[in-house]
Amino acid sequence: MTGSQERLPRLLALVPYLIARPGIPIDEAAADFGVTPKQLRKDLELLWMCGLPGYGPGDLIDISFEEDTVTVTFDAGMRRPLRLTGAEATALLVALRALVDTPGVADADAIRRAVAKIEAAAGQAQPAGVAVGLGVREAAETARVREVVQSALRAGRALRITYYTASKDEITERTVDPMRVLIVEGRGYLEAWCRRAEAVRLFRLDRIDDVDVLDEAAAPPPYAEPTDTSTGLFRAAPDQRVARLVLEPDARWVSEYYPVEDVEELDGGRLRVVMRYADTSWIVRLLLGLGGEVRVEEPADLVMLLRERAAAAVRRIALVSG
């Protein structure tokens, strides 16, 4: 392979490679990829410029150079497990099986291991899609988080958590004072006083990436009141807009992962949902990432914005390919 055909696999492999090796000398990384240090620097500069519509340079991948070493300082959540739809998983399996039979493949064993992991995840998949690397691990990790949280509650200790906020697509570290663990709409939550927000917050247990019990007493302020969950968790805010979406079967996971209203079953396993949003750039990135698995019925200005961003992305791809 030559040119862009050779460069694309290298770019895809560079980020996880560098995440696992912070501060690696550029000469060493270049040797591992079989390119010159000059070429590797060009690849890194291109990665720095990559992003979905709405991102600027460094917003998706940020890279730090110090003397002759390189470190990925921001990876936009690429450490998180990869989520594939059923169709994507099938296509990937077909491609990998063809690749493993191709003469000259450097690490066929690694490809076979990847195939095994995807097949295992696909075997457990629901309409929500295939979470590569999760499966039993996700359930076990959530159970571990629940045990740590409950032990902190019993001991009256504060917690430090690393939490993924889906509506903002961001990971934050927070120190919280646990108040209770509860189940709402079939999901487990930690209710706690968040010192960062200075308010009571509910944290989904399956979105807590890491949790540590601190050597200090939990001390929610006396005015911290439990959340009223009798009518559900969702509370509409005056600054939120409303989008009406039709989700294909492989995108049904959106209705489970994000707060939606007015869920309507359609033919063929599709769903029509209403989703509220405050950040337009966030919902644009979400919907573009779903590709043909979602159709936006309203609002009209969101439809137009998505068309413009998609057309701009196609033009960028054509420019790079040309």
Secondary structure, 3 states (H helix, E strand, C coil): CCHHHHHHHHHHHHHHHHHCCCCEEHHHHHHHHCCCHHHHHHHHHHHHHCCCCCCCCCCCCEEEEECCEEEEEECCCCCCCCEECHHHHHHHHHHHHHHHCCCCCCCHHHHHHHHHHHHHHHHCCECCEEECCCCHHHHHHHHHHHHHHHHHHHHCEEEEEEEEECCCCEEEEEEEEEEEEEEECCEEEEEEEECCCCEEEEEEHHHEEEEEEEEEECCCCCCCCCCCCCCCCCCCCCCCEEEEEEECHHHCHHHHHCCEEEEEECHHHCEEEEEEECCHHHHHHHHHHHHHHEEEEECHHHHHHHHHHHHHHHHHHHHHHC
